Amino acid sequence: LAYAHFNGVMQRFGKSRRNPKEAKAIVDWLIRNRPVIEHRFSCNDLSACVAILTPFGEQARALRDALRDAAIKIERVGTVHVMQGAEKPLVLFS
């Protein structure tokens, strides 16, 4: 269990919110820690061992965009409602 505070700028989109700087920071962290994550959880790619949850649909979109831009495939990125029942050894909350 870990926590990291990130100073970013939250943007409102109707009832939803997003923070593109935070999404980029998460992707950068995944890139830096990919070998350790894959070794620790005995998985051959991040999609097999990582899920990213957020309460905001727009933040899920920002995360998917940042992951796509970095050529990282993680299938389980979405709101807590969409992700209910999904299991991964490493879960990031944005």
C-alpha positions in Angstrom: 0.0 0.0 0.0 1.4 3.4 -1.0 0.3 6.9 -1.5 1.7 9.7 -3.7 0.4 13.2 -3.7 0.5 14.9 -7.1 0.0 18.6 -7.6 -1.9 18.9 -10.9 -4.8 20.9 -12.2 -8.2 19.4 -12.2 -10.4 20.2 -15.1 -14.2 19.9 -15.0 -16.2 18.4 -17.9 -19.9 18.6 -17.0 -20.2 16.4 -13.9 -16.9 14.6 -14.5 -13.3 15.7 -14.0 -9.9 15.0 -15.3 -6.3 15.8 -14.5 -4.0 15.1 -17.5 -0.8 15.9 -15.6 -1.7 13.2 -13.0 -2.5 10.7 -15.8 0.9 11.4 -17.4 2.6 11.0 -14.0 1.0 7.6 -13.5 2.1 6.5 -17.0 5.6 7.8 -16.3 5.7 5.8 -13.1 4.6 2.7 -14.9 7.3 3.1 -17.5 10.0 3.6 -14.8 8.8 0.7 -12.7 7.7 -1.7 -15.5 10.5 -4.3 -15.0 10.0 -4.3 -11.2 6.2 -4.7 -11.5 6.5 -7.5 -14.1 9.1 -9.3 -12.0 7.3 -8.9 -8.7 3.9 -10.1 -10.0 5.4 -12.7 -12.4 3.6 -11.2 -15.4 4.8 -10.8 -18.9 3.1 -7.5 -19.5 1.5 -4.7 -17.5 -2.0 -5.5 -18.7 -1.8 -8.9 -16.9 -1.0 -7.4 -13.5 -2.2 -3.8 -13.4 -5.6 -2.1 -13.2 -6.2 1.7 -12.9 -9.3 3.0 -11.2 -10.8 6.4 -11.0 -14.2 7.8 -9.9 -14.3 10.0 -13.0 -15.0 8.9 -16.6 -13.0 11.8 -18.0 -10.0 10.8 -15.9 -10.3 7.3 -17.2 -10.2 8.8 -20.7 -7.2 10.9 -19.9 -5.4 7.8 -18.5 -6.2 5.7 -21.6 -5.0 8.6 -23.8 -1.7 8.8 -21.9 -1.2 5.1 -22.0 -1.9 5.0 -25.7 0.6 7.8 -26.3 3.2 5.8 -24.4 2.4 2.6 -26.3 1.4 0.8 -23.1 -1.5 -1.5 -23.1 -3.5 -1.9 -19.9 -7.0 -3.2 -20.5 -8.4 -2.5 -17.0 -8.7 1.3 -16.9 -12.0 2.8 -15.8 -14.3 4.0 -13.1 -14.9 2.0 -10.0 -18.4 1.1 -11.3 -17.1 -0.3 -14.6 -14.2 -2.2 -12.8 -16.4 -3.9 -10.2 -15.3 -7.5 -9.9 -12.0 -7.1 -11.8 -9.0 -8.5 -10.1 -5.3 -7.5 -10.6 -2.4 -7.8 -8.2 -1.6 -4.1 -8.6 -4.3 -1.5 -8.5 -3.6 2.2 -9.0 -6.3 4.7 -8.0 -6.3 8.1 -9.7 
